[in-house]
Amino acid sequence: MRLTSPYRISAARTLALLTLFLVPLWLQAEQATQQPIKSPADDNAYRYISLDNGLEALLVSDPDADKAAASLNVAVGSGNDPGNREGMAHFLEHLLFLGTEKYPDPGEYQQFIRSHGGSHNAFTAFQDTNYFFDIRPGYLEPALDRFAQQFSAPLFTPELVDRERNAVHSEFSASLKDDGRRFYSVRKAVSNPEHAFSQFSVGNLSTLENTEDRPLREDLIEFWKQEYSADLMTLVVYGPQSLDELEAMVRPRFSAIENRELSVMEHPEPLFAPGTLPARVQAETLRDIRRLHLIFPIPSQQDNYRNKPLHYVAGLLGHEGPGSLFDLLKNRGWVESLSAGGGTDDGTDATLEISMELTGEGLKHEEEIVALAFDYIDLIRERGIERFRFEEQEQLAEIDFRYQQRPDPLHHVMRLSMQMQEVAPKDVLQAPWMMADYVPDQYRQLLQRLTPDNVLIAVQSPEDLPESASETRWYDTPYLFSTQIEVSDGNATTRELAEQLALPEPNPFIPEDLAMVAGDSMEKPERLAEFDNLTVWYARDTRFERPEANIYLSLRTPATHGSARGQVLTQLLSDAVSEQLNPWAYPAMVAGLDYRVYPHLRGLTLRAGGYHDRLPVLLNRIMATLADPVITEQRFRIARRQLADSLRNSLRDRPVAQASSLVQNALIEGSWTIRERLEALESVTLVDLQDFARGFAREAEAVMLVHGNATPALALNTARQAQAVLLYGSIPIAVPRSQVRDVPQGETRVTLNVDHPDTGYLRYSQGPGTGFDDRATYRLLTQIVSGPFYEDIRTTRQLGYVVHASPFEMLETPAIGLIVQSPKADAEAIDAAVNEFAKGFRPQIEEFSDKDLQREQQAVISQVLEKERRLSEVSERYWREIDQQAFEFDSRQKLAEALRQVTRADLLSAFDAALLDHTNSLLVVTGADKETSSEIIDGLRRQPAVGD
């Protein structure tokens, strides 16, 4: 649904009726009535305007912004595709980037954004297509000039129309073995064929056929004219400029977009054909995935954003505390995760979905799980509608809105431009946090739809289906669909389990103390205390005016560092701790706290963050659990199986992802290959894990960081707790930090067997050292190469959809990575194209003027020094620098200064070494017919570290 402001006034009509003197007063009144309600913590200024052509825009002025951004959302998506041109909306999204009347060069917009420190992209959803970019603030106006032209005067150059078909086909081909896409194709296959959701949305060479009988350009232009219109568009522009300056940028440029007086497409047909439900569908997966989905059609919830009845119901369905459906199924050993929430929403119909990750044993108990899910729904229907639950959600929403995290500009404008399509102007900023009224009747109406006769039960598993199974078009995914089902009431076991179901108790973690600690924010952490085996870093930081803190505790131990077995056991230990904590800690996460227990190359890190009020309680419980975890035989078997599945599934990642993993595993000291970890996992027993847990911190060094709205006393108390609970009796020991191995002189070529129809190509070219000068040179080189490389390999040669040049820095060792995944070219053809590009591009660097160089330097510097908008971003940076032993905490400034010193000669030298001479280069190519170069990989792992 699109809400149109009742205050929109056509300027032309106003001039015909009013004197010139009165026009500004009317416009001021219009703008005043539409100003969105903002958080007390939000210092930005906002203006909601309507252009004469019906386009609505929200202007955001943030005087402190170091990045500007814009997003334009069109209420047109794959649901608008003609039946005979599936994928047309997605194809149009691609073409709008490729040249306009004012800027005909197809790569001009992209290169302008990149060269001024920005990024850009777009995506097509069912009802929306969203276009967005960010850029250094001083270049917002010329960027908007280029951006607006894409919607008012695109060229649709015939050659590019025909060529871009290949890019869309490559995007389609790259996802052929993606189980998410494959399951989505099954969802479409069993939906109502009269509903647009059932159509193929990506497009390929078949649906985008271009022949004399079916000229694609004519169909594309017709689609653009029939579907794109200014009155279906919402725009958000963010920058440090004043609102008047932003409006002056927007009005003349975006008013040029034609208003064709179109309406948002409606979808009155039901998502499921009448008489279809209840039904069951089983889809075959390529990976070791076992998931169960209960999908219920419900009325659209777009009009209910102020009260959010779906949020209320889904919050109970997806709860993970003691007695919840998840807790019961997890303890039974049947389920690994559970989530509940909204799925598709087309403005008429929607879905509420409960999704569960099953264990192997759980897959055998599908009927019992489904029966228990309906028992839990019955319990919620009978006893779950209570005012205190709403008041808890309302209180937490108010706190989160009051102390709202500052998002980065790009994601902020994307979210707002989409939200403008569905909410009133005054609610645009507060809509996600609104819990206006307790509406028990609306909760009951939703729950009335969650019945056994109104459900699609969908199962994903690697189980081979019979030859008689249907297959989806395009993705060739086998599936079985049946409407002849009856949802079981369960058996004696499930009836006994149902008696244990319980609804959440009042949440004890809702914060009460929201005061900010006294004192100025510290410029950097200080070493607060140093014990025998624990160093404590502390930084008071209240600059974000949010009463939160983050605490990190890293336990480094040779038990992890020395072997693949140690890494596997550490992973299993972190899983055991997280699973034991989850029922108790879930209410804390609902109340704005979060935690992680995660392994790294040297051991384990505990992290807890959020509102400071209850943070020490959470961290103390985490430490106590790690000190004495309860690891049952059932939990061990499930965790080992899940880890094995995850590792094996990594062997089915797309080709370029596997090539990237190979480089990291081969070159980072202390990193072990997937196959080595799988082999180690096979021999691990429960007793091994229990012994490992008991001795984990027997020899250890520990580092702690307390950062945010916290006092030194809190930091010291937490440190003493860590010493007493985790480190008592521990022997201090230094665990060396991993380094990156040196790539041999010349080119080292590695082949990798990957079962995928596409060819993967990754050229990793390593820098000579780890100093800031080398890091700066390779960062700047990648910046300069990335745009032209993409244009040449992807746009001009059409070798693949996945094409990019990336800074491939690992542990401060610089490198450039050239990455291509192609559905049509083999490794030799890709390599020849890459080498041809390199030879042709070198003269362009030679011709770089000082102005060109400074522009590219500033683009990278702006990224390096980009403003941190959340406490968590600062905490993460401090934590990385502590790990790097960069105790001045000025790595960003040093890198920025090194970037300013890079010369054209430095760039040419690095370019020759990396892209022409392949001085220290690792080339990884993949294919289903290739044999993995095991001996060469082993040789790489015997190399000394860079700089040794």
N, C-alpha and C positions, 0 to 999 in steps of 0.2 A: 504494500500500500504506500502511496505517496501522499503526504499531507501538504497541501498548498496553503500558504498563508492567506488569511482573509484580508490582509493589509496590502497585498501586492497591487500596485497602481501602475498602469501604463503611462510612461512619461508623455507620449504623443497625445493621448486622450486628456491628460491633465493640462497640457498646454492649450488645448482647444477650449477648456472650460475656465481656467484660472488665469489670473494675471501673473506676469513673470515674478512679481514680488512675492506671491504666495507659494510658489513652487518649492523653495527650500524649506518652508515650514512644514509642508505636507511630507516632504521626503524625510525631514527630521523626525516627524511623528511616526512615520512608517518604520524607520530604523529603531526608534526607541521602544516600540511595542514588540520588536522581534529580537531584542538582545537576549542571548542565551544566559541562563543562570549558571554561574560558575562557582567553583570551590573557593572557600575562603583562603586556601593556600595558593590559589592561582593568581599570579600577578599580571598575566597577559591581558591585553585589551581585545575585545571582539566586536565585530560589526557584521550583521546579517543583512545582505542586500539582495534585491531582485533586479535583474537586468531587464531591459525593454523586451528582449526576445524570450523571456520566461525562464532563463537560466538563473538558478539561485546560488549565491556564493556566500561563504563565511570567510571573513578576513581576520587574521590573528596577528596581532602586533606584540612581539616579545623583544623589547629593547636590548636584552642581553643575548639574543640568539646568535650563535656563531655558524648556524646552518639555516638556510631558507629551504622551503619545500612547498610543493603543490600537488594536489590530487584532484582529478576530475572523474566523477563516477557517472556512467550512463546507465539508465534503468533498462538496459538491453543486454541479454546474455544468450547462452546456448538454448534457452527455452524459446527464443525467437527464431531459431534456425528454420528455414524452409525444409519441408520433408524430403525434398529431392536434392538438398544441398546441406547435408549435415556437416557441422563444423564451420559454417560460414561466419558466425559471430567471432569465433576464435581467429579465423583467417583475417577478418577485417582488423582485429586488434593488431595483428602483425603488420598489415599494410600501412596503417596510419603512421607508423614510424618512418616510412621509406620515401620521404620527399614530399614537399608541398610547393605551391606556386611561388611563394616568396623564398623558400629554401629548398631548391630542387635536388640537391645532392642527397642521396639516400642515407648517407652516414653522418650528415652534418649535425643533426640534433644530438645524436649519441656522442659524437666527438666533442661537441661544445660542453656537454654536461660533464664528461670525464675530465676534460682539460681544466675544469674549474672546480675540481674537488668533489664532484657529485656522483650520483648513481641514478638509474632510472629503470623502470620496468612496467609491466602491466599484467593483468590476469583477467580471464573470462570465467564468470560463474554462471549459475542457471539464470538469474534475473539481472545480473549486473556485469558490466565490464569496467574495470578500474585502471586508470592510467596515472602514473605518479613519478616524481623525481625529487631529488634534493640537490643543493648546490651552495657554493659560497655566497653569502648574502649580497655582495656587491654585484653579482651577475644574475640576480633574480629577474629583473625586468627583461633583459634579452632572452633569458631562458623561457619566460612566459610568452614572449613574442613567438618563439619557435613552437612552443607547446600549443598555443591557441590555434596556430595555423593548421595543425594536424586535424582539427575538428571543423574548420571553416573552409579550407582549401587544399585538401589532399590531392595528389596527382594521380595515384593509381597507375603508375607507369606500366605499360603492357609487358615489357620485358621483366620487370620486377614482380608483377602479378604471377607470371608463369614460373619465375624462379623461386618465389617464396613458397610455392606449393611443396617444394622439396624440403624446406625447413620445417613446415608443419608435419610433413610425413616423417621426417627424422625425429621430431618430438614424439610422434605417435609410436614409431618403431622403438625408441629408447625405453618405452614403458611396457612393451609387450610381455616382459617377464616380471613385471611389478605386480605383486599379489593384491595390493590395494586397488590398482586400476582394474585388474581382472575381476575382483569381487564387485567393483562398481558396475562393471559390464553385466554381471549376473543380476544385480539389483535392478538395472534398467530392463533386462530381459523379462523379468517376472512382474514388472510394473504394468500399469494400464497402457496398452498400445495406443490408446487415443490421447494419452497425455504426453506432452512434449518431453517430460523427463525420460521417457523410454528411448529417445533418440541418441545416437552417437554424437558426442559433443566436441571431440578433438579435431576430427577431419584428417584426411589422408589423400593420396594421389587419386584414389577412386572417387571419393565423394567430392573432391575438388578438381575433377576432370576438366581439362581445358582443350576443347576441340572446336572445329568449325561448327559442328552441330550444337555444342554446349560451350559457348564462349564464356570463360570464367569471369573475365573483367566486366562484361556487361551485367552478369548476375551479381557481381560484387557491388557495382555502383548502384544497381537497383535496390539491393539490400540496404546499402548505406542511406539511400534517399527515403526508403520506406520505413526504416527503423530508427535512425539517428536524428535527433531533433533537440534544439536547445532547451525546450521545456521538459525534457527528460534528463537533464544534466544538473548535477550539483558539484560545485567547485569549492575547494578549501585552499587558501593561500596563506602561508606562514612566513614571517620574516621579521627582522628588527625594524623595518621601516614603520612609519606612523600609519594609522588606519587610512588617513586621507591619501597618503602616497600609495598604499596598496590598492586602494579603490581606483586611483588614477591609472595604475598599471592594468587593472582588470577590465574596467568598463569598456574602453575602446576596442580591446583585443577580443574579448569573449562575446561582445555584442554582435560581432560579425558572423557568429555561428547562426545558421538559418533555423528559424522556428517553423517547423512543418506542422505544428499543432497536432502532435500525436499523443496517444495515451499509453500508459504502461500496459503491456500485454497481460490479460487475465487468463487464468487456467481453471475454468469451471469444472473440467473433468476430474473425477477423483483420482488420487494417486494409484489406487488399486481398483481394478475392474469390479463392478458389483458382483457379489457372490463368490469372489476369489478367496476371501478369508473365512476361517483360519487356514493357513497354509504353511508348508515347510519347504525350504530350499537348502540343498547342500552343495557347496562349491568346492572343487578340488584346488588345492594350493600347490605351488612349487616348493615353497619353503616349509619348514617344520612350524606351522602355525595352526593353533587350535582355538577357534573363537566361536562364541555363541552370542547371537543377537536376538533380542525380542523387540520387534518393530511394530509400533501401534500407530495407525493413522488417527490424527486428532484435528480439530479445526485450527486454522492459522492462528498463531499467537502474536502476530505483528502489532495488532491494536492493543495488546495487553502489556506493553512495555512498562507502563507506570506501576503496575501491581505485580507482574511477573508470577502468575500462578504456576507456570511450568517450572520456574526456578524453585519455588517452594516444594513442589511434589518431587522433582528430580533430586533436590537436596536430601530428602528422606530416603529415596530409592538408592542413591549412591553413597549413603553414609557408610563409613568403615569402622565405626566404633564397636565396642562390645555388644553382642546380641544382634548386630545388623546382619542382613542377608550375606553380605560379603564376608563378615567375620565367621559366620557359621560355615559357609562353603569353603573358606580358606582353611579353617581348622579341620575340615573333613578331608582336605587334600584334593579338592576338585577344581578349585579356581585360584588363579594367580592375581588377577586384577578385575575390577568391576567399575564401570562408569555409567552414568545416566544423564540424559539431557535431550535437547532438541536436535533433530536431524534436518531433513528437508523442510522448507517452508516456502510455498509458492504464492502466498497471499490469500489463498482460499483454503488449502489443506496443508497439513504439516505432519510430522512424525515425532513421537517421543520414543527414544530408543534406550534400551538397557543392553550394554555390551560387556561380555566377560571373556577374559583370557583363560582358557581351560588348561588343566594338566592332562597328561595322557589318561590318567584314571578318570578325570572328570568327563572326558569325552565318552566314556562308557556309561555315564550316569546322566545323560542328557535329560531323560524324562523326570528324574528326581529333582534335578536342578530347576527345570521349568516349573514343576509343581511347587517347589519351595518359593520360587519367585512370586507366584500368584498367591501363596500363603502370606508373603510379606506385603504384597499389595493390599490384600484383605485387611491385614493388621493396620496398615496406614489408613485405609478407608474407614476403619472402625474407630481407631484411637489416635490417629496421627494429626488430626486437624485441631490444633490447640493454639490459642492466641500467643502463648509464651514463645512458641517456635517462630512465629512471624516476628515477634518483638526482638528476638535474638538476631534474626536476619536483618531487620530494619536497623538495629543498633550497629551491627558490624558494617552495613552499607554506609551508614552515616559517618562512621569513623573513617572508613576507607576514602569516602568522598572528601571529608574534611582534611585528611592528611594524604591527599592524592599524590601518587608517584608522578614525577614529570616524565612523560614519554619522550622518545626522540621525535623530532619534527616529522620525519617521513612516515612513521607508523601512526602518528597523531593525525595527520591530514588524511591518510588512507581510511582510517576508522571513521573519522568525522564525515567525510564525503559520502560514504556508504550509509551512515546513520541518518544523514539529512534526508534520504529518500523515505524514511519510515517514521520519523518522530517530528513533533512540533518544533518550530525554531527555538522556542525558549528552553526546550528539553535536550537540545543537541549535546550539551556538555555533561549533563547529569544523568542521561537516560540509563547507562549501564548500572548506576548505583541506586536507581529509584526503587523504593519499596513503599509506595504511597499509602496503600490501604490493606487492611486484613480482609480478605475476600473468600471466606470459607465456601461459599456456593461455587465459586470458580474452581477451587481446588477439587470439590466433589465432582463437578462436571468433567474435569480431566480424568479423575480416577475412575469414573463410570466408563470411560473408553478403554481402560486397561483391563480387558477381559479376555478369557481364553477363546472367545469366538471372534475377536477383532485383532488378531496377532499374526504376523509373519515371523516364524521361527527360522532364522538363517544360521547355518553352520558352515564354518570354514575349517577344512582339515586336509592333510596331505594324503588321506586315504584314497586309493585308486577307485574310481567309479566305474561301473560296468560300461561296456561298449555301447549299450543302448542309451546312455546318458546324452542329454542335449549338449550342444556347445554354443557359446555366445558368438555372435558375429564379430569379426575383427580381432578379438582377443583370444578366440579359440579356447575358452575356459569351460571344461566339463562341469555340468551341474544336473542335479535331479530336483524336480519341482513337483509337489503333490498338494492338492487341495483336499484330498481324502484323509484328513487327519483328525484325531481327537486328542485334545490335551488332557493328560492323565491327572487325576486327583492325587496321585502319589500312592505310596504303599505304607506298610507299618513303620518302616524306617523313617520315611519323610514325615509322617504324622508325628513321630516322636521328636524329630528334629524341629518341626514347626513349633513345638511347645517351647523351644529355647529362643525363638525369635523375640527381639525386644527393640523398642524404639529408643532413640537417643535421649539421654538424660540432659538436664540443663548444662550448658557448656561452661565449665569452670575457668576457661582460658580467656574469656572476653576481657580485654584490658580495661583497667580502672584508672591506673596512674598514667596519664598522658602528658605529664609535665616534662619540660625540657631541662636538662641539667645545666647548672650554672657554669659560666666560663666561656671564653672564646674558643672557636674551633682551632685545632692545632694544624699547622702547615704540613706536618708529616708525622708519622708514628715515631715514638721514642721507645728505647729499650727500657721497660719499666722494672724488670727484674731478670736475674739470670741465676738459675739454680744449677745443680750438677748436670741434670739432663733435661732441663726445661728453660727455654728462653721466652720471655713474655714481652710482646710489643703492644703498645697502647696508643690510641689517638682519639681524643674527644672530637666529635664532628657533628655540629648541629646546623650546618649551613642550609640543609634541605628542609629544616623546620618540620621534621617528621620524627615522632618519638620512637625511634627504632635503633637497633644496634645489630652488628654482625660479629659473631665469635667463630674463629677457626682454631682448630687444634690438629696439628699434623704429627703423627707418630711414625717415625722413620726407623726401620728395623732391617737387619740383614736377613731376617726370616723371609721377607718379601723379595728383597733385591737380588738374591743370588740365583734364582732358577725359575723355570716355567712352572714348576710345581708350587713354589712359593707364591707366585702371582695368582695361580688358580685358587689356592687355599685362602689367600687374602680376599679374593672376589667372593668366595663362598662365605667367609666370615662376615663381610660387609652385608651380604644378603641376609644372613641369619639375624644380625643385629637389627637391620631395618624391618624385617618381618616381625620380629618380637615386639618392636616398639610401636608398630603401626596402629593397633586398636587403641592403645592409650594415647598416642600422639595425634591421631587424626583430628579430634576436636581442637587441638592447638593449631593445626594447619588451617582449619575452618576459621579460626579467630585471628588470622594474620601472622602466625608464626610459620616457619618452615625449617626443615632440617635435611641434611644429607649425610650419609656415611658412605664414602666412596674410596676405592682403591687407587693408588698411583704407583709409579715405578719403585718408590722407596718405602711404601707402607700404606697407611690409611689416613684419611682426613675426616674429622668430624666438623660439620658446619651447622650452626644454628643462627637464625636471624629473624627479624621482625620486630613487632612492638616490644619494647624493653621490659614491660611490666612483668611478664611471666617467663622471660627468656632464661634466667638462671635455673628455674625449675625444669624446663625442657632439657637444657644441656646437661644438668646433673643426672637426669634419668638416662640420657644417651650414654654418658660415661659409665654409669653403673651397669647398664646392659652390656656394653662392650667388655667390661671387666669380668662379667660372669654370665655369658649368654647361655640360654637353654636351647640346645640343638637336638631335636628329636630325629629318630630314624626316618620318619615320614618326611619331615621338613628337609632333611639332608638329601633324600632321594629326589624330591621334587626340585630342589635348588640345583643339584648336579645335572638333572635332565634339562632344566631350563637353560643353564649355562651352555651345555653341549648343543642344544638347539640354536642358541644365539650365535655360537661360534660357527656352526655349520651353515647357518643362514648367511653369515658374512661371506661365505664362499659362493653365494648366489647373488651378491650385490652386483650392480651394473658394472660393466667393464672398467670405466675410469675410476670408480670407487675402489675396486680391488687393486688396480694399479697403484693408486695413492697409498693404500694400506701396505702394499709390498714395500714401497720406498721407505715408509716410516719404520716398519718392522725390521727391515734389513739394515737401516742406518742408525737407529737410535739404540745406544747401549742399554742393556737391561730390558729391551723389548723382545718379545718372543712371538713367533709366528702362530697363526691360528692352528695349524696342524700340530705344532709342538705343545700348545696348551691343551688341545684335545687329547693328545697322547698322555699328557700328565694327568688330566682329569679322569681318565679311565681307571687309573690305579689308586685314586684317592678313596679312602673309606671314612665312615663316620668317626671312628676312633682317631684317625689321622687329623680330622678337622677339630675334634675336641681337644686333642693334645696341642695342636697348633694354636687354638684360641687361648689355652691356658698359658702357653709360653710366648705369646705374641710380643709382649712388651718386656720380656726377660732381659733383652739387650735392646736399648732404644735411645734415640734422642728425640726430643719433642720441641715443637715451636708453636706458640699461641699468638693470635692477634685478636685484640678486642677493639672494635672501631665503631664509633657512632655516639648515640645518646647514652653514654655509660660513664661511670666514674672510675678513677684508679682503684678505689676500694673494691668495686665489682670485679675488675680485672684480676686483682690479687687474690680475692676470695675464690674465683673460678680456677686460678692457677693452683692454689692450695688443694682444692677439691680434686683436680687432675692428678696432683702428686699423691694424694692419699688413696685415690680409687684406682688409678691406672698405672702409676709409676712407682708405687711403693716397692722397694727392694730391687728396682730395675737397675741394671748395670749400664752406665753411660757409654755410648759408643758413637763414633762418627760414621754416618752412612753417606758415601760420596754421591754427588749429583751426577746423573747420566750426562753423557756428551754425544755428539753426532759424529759418526765415523766419516772418514775422508773418502770421497769417491776417487777411484784410481785415475791416473792421468789418461786423457783421451776419452773415447766413448765406450761405455760398457752397455752391451745390449742384452736385455732379459726378455724372454718370452714367458707368457703366463696363460695356462689353460683356463679359459672361462667359457662356460656353457651359455653363450648369448649370441644372437645373430649379428650384433654390431661388433665392429672392431674398436678396441680401446687403444689409445695412444697417449703416453705421458713422457715428455722429455724433461727430466729434472737436471738442471745445470747449477752446480754448487759454487758459491762464492769462495774466495781464497781464505777468508778469516772470519772471526766473530766480532771484530771491532765495529764501532758505530759507523766508521767511514765505509766499510764494505757493506754493512746492512743498509745504509742510506743509498749507496750506489745501486744496489739491486732492487730496492723498493722503487727508486725513481725510474730505473730501466723498465721495470714491469709496468709502471704507470704509462710510460711513453709507448711501449709496445702493445699494450692490451687492446686498445681501440682498433688500430690498424690491423692487428692480427685477427680479431673477430670479424672485421669487415671483409678481409681478404679470404679467410678460410671458410667462414660461415655464410656471409652474405653473397660474396662474388662467386666463390667456387662451389658453394652449397655442399660441402663435404659432410656436414652433420649439424644437428641442433645444439649438442653440447660442445661448445668451443670457447675456451678462454685461456688467457695468460694470467697467471696468479703468482703473487709473492709466496714462495714455498718455504718460508723461514721455519726452521725447527730448532728449538732451544738456542736461540740467538745465532744460529748458523744460517746465513742468507742463501737464497737460491731463487731461481725463476722456474716456474713450471708451465710448460706449453701442453695443453690438454685438448684432445679431440676424441669424440666418439662418433663413429660414422656407420650408417647402415648400408653404405654402398661401396666405400673405398677400402682396399686392404692396407696393411701397415706400410708397405713400400710406397703406395700412392700418396698416403698421408705424409710420410716423411719427405718425399720429393716435393710436395706442395709447401711444407713448412720450411724446407731449405731454400726453396725458390723465393718464398716470402722474405726470408732473412736477407738473402742477397739483394733483393730489390729494395728493402727498407733501409739498409745502411746509409745510402746517400741522403736520405731524408734527415737522419740524425746529424750527418756532416753539415747540412744546410741549416740546422737549428740556429736561430738568432738568439742573442742574449735575452730578448723579450720572451721568445718561445720557451727557453729554458727556465726562466724565472716563473712563467705561468705554470709549468708542470711541477716545478719545485713547490710552489705555493699550494698547488692542489694536494700534494702528498702531505705537506706540513699541516694543512688544515685538517686532514684526516687523523694524523698522529696526535695533534693537540685538540682534537674535538672535545667540546665541553662535556663534562660528565654530569648527567642529569639525575642520577639516583645514587643513594648511598652505596648500594650494592656494586655499582660500577667502580667506585673509588676503592671499596674494600677488595674487590677482585684484583685491581691494579696493585695495591699495597701487598697483597698476598703473593702475587707473582714476583714482585721485586724482592720480597723477603726470600723467596725460593732462589732467586738469582743472586742473592747476596748484594743487591744494589741498594745499600742501606742509606744512600742519600735521597732515594725515592725521586730521582729526577731523570729517569731513563727517557721519558718522552721528550724532555727539553734537550737532552744530549743528542737524541736522534734527529730532532728538528734542526738543531744547529749543524749537525753533520750534513743534513740534506741541503742546507744553504751553501755548503762548501763544495758540492759536487760540480765538476766541470764537464764540458762537452767531451774533453779528452778522456776523462774517467768513464763516461758513458760508452764511448766508442771502444775503449779497451775491454770493458765488461761485456759489451755486445759481441765483440769478436770472440772472446773466450767462451761465452755461453751459447751463442746462436750460430756462429760460423765455424769456429775451430773445435767446439765441443771439448774444451780443455779438461773439465771435470764433469762429465755428463753421463747420466744414467738414463737409457731409453728403455721403457717398458711398453711392450705391445701385447695385446691379448687376442685370443681367438679360440673357437671351439676345437679347431684342428691342431692347435699348437701344444707342444710339450713344455711344461714348466722347467725353467733353467735352474734346477736345484743346486748344481755345483757352483754356478756363478753366484747365486744368492749366498751360499755358504762362504764363498770367497769374500764377498762384500762384508760379511759379518766378522771377518778376521782383520779387517782394516783398522789402522790406528785412528784415534780421534782427530778431528780437525785441529790443527795447531800443534799436535804432539810431534 
